[in-house]
């Protein structure tokens, strides 16, 4: 046996030992000894190549607002009086647009111990290391009867604040004595029942990349009854459930299972009440929050298009195990999977039929979208990591596929 062959064998053995043991604790999963990547079957076809495209790039007509004033307008809402938009941003505030003279004002906060450490510098930048202190409001939904704003704070749980804002108060922060780790989105039905998603019982928002790479299936769809103060589990074993919207007639709700790139329907009324089925399968990208218009149609923004690496590495858990053991930061690893900037919003009927596709294929105006809310003929576009809000005039989009 030649020296080069011996050295190659020793090197391979060393790398295998290092990736298996992480002796220096430099990997992103060094604090997660139970990290266990799951087998994830790939789609039967490439969904990116099998959907119609908006070759006119209609989202390039988006009006970009407030660039650099804040970061991460995750979810967008308007109150029962039509004021807004409201959005939660990365420094832990819920802010409201009060017109060109006043601009954005602070409407509410979720953290009771908020300090100036949470405040943006100039320019505004994320401070993910302080999210647990400052709060990170994600889902927002106004109660139409009371005017109260309900908030899904990723770290602090389900909260609410009165019509005039202030410091939010907790509604539910745990289930069966176990605090929530990643509350994400919510909606409220005509009977005042709150439906919300618990994306993971294992990981926090700062660890989303790890959860996605693992294929974590500890997510849940929950409901909370304010009258009885009872919280119950509707569905369990989900891979990162996210946006949720109740249908126009209240007979069902739709929610996104982000890691599996699909939408579920959970029946609330009728002969199928209490059961669930797939609403839309094999989306071409990663869904986040959901919007619904007055016609009962659903807006589905895609944070990014799927990639071959993401789709087909799911069948090889050992490769994902090796990747997370590398002595690299999460941002560095994320770049391996990061697709090029792109923006996609899909519009579906209440029966799950695709009606319209809006894109910015270059990502020059908008990209990494996580919300699309229709209001007064405009589509308000949010992003969990972009320093801007987008406003797209729907009058410039009249064609259906």
Secondary structure, 3 states (H helix, E strand, C coil): CCHHHHHHHHHHHHHHHHHHHCCCCCCCCCCCCCCCCCCCCCCCCCCCCCCCCCCCCHHHHCEEECCCCCCCCCCEEECCCCCEEEEECCCCEEEEECHHHHCEEEEEECCCCCCHHHCCCCCCCCCHHHHHHHCCEEEEEECCCCCCEEEEECCCEEEEECCCCEECEEEECEECCEECCCEEEEEECCCCEEEEEECCCCCCHHHHHHHHHHCCCCEEEEEEECCCCEEEEEEEEECCEEEEEECCCCCEEEEEEHHHCEEEEEECCCCCCCCEEEEECCCCEEEEEEEECCCCCEEEEEEEECCHHHHHHHHCHHHHHHHHCCCCCHHHHHHHHCCCCCEEEEEECCCCCEEEEEEECCCCCCCCCCEEEEECCEEEEECCCCCCEEEEEHHHCCCCC
